């Protein structure tokens, strides 16, 4: 019976030891293959980064141009609003003058 236990313990410990070495070797193998994958795709990754950076720079430039256009258009709108206010005052003045002239004409007709 002791011999059977020794055989079982030896088999279990041998299996466990074998499993540990298998996991360790697989880990080393994966590490090497992962590095190979990164090494193969490094150029592509940097090209993608460069492309994305160029797109970002283009978008940033377009945004800055649009900001400039908004500032220019805002100034034009402010100028047009000032012109409209001035024209409104002129219209009010002309309306008052027409009212005064109408009163004068009415008073001349009455005489």
Protein Blocks (a to p, Z undefined) as FASTA:
>chain_A
ZZmmmmmmmmmmmmmmmmmmmmmmmmmmmmmmmmmmmmmmmmmmmmmmmmmmmmmmmmmm
mmmmmmmmmmmmmmmmmmmmmmmmmmmmmmmmmmmmmmmmmmmmmmmmmZZ
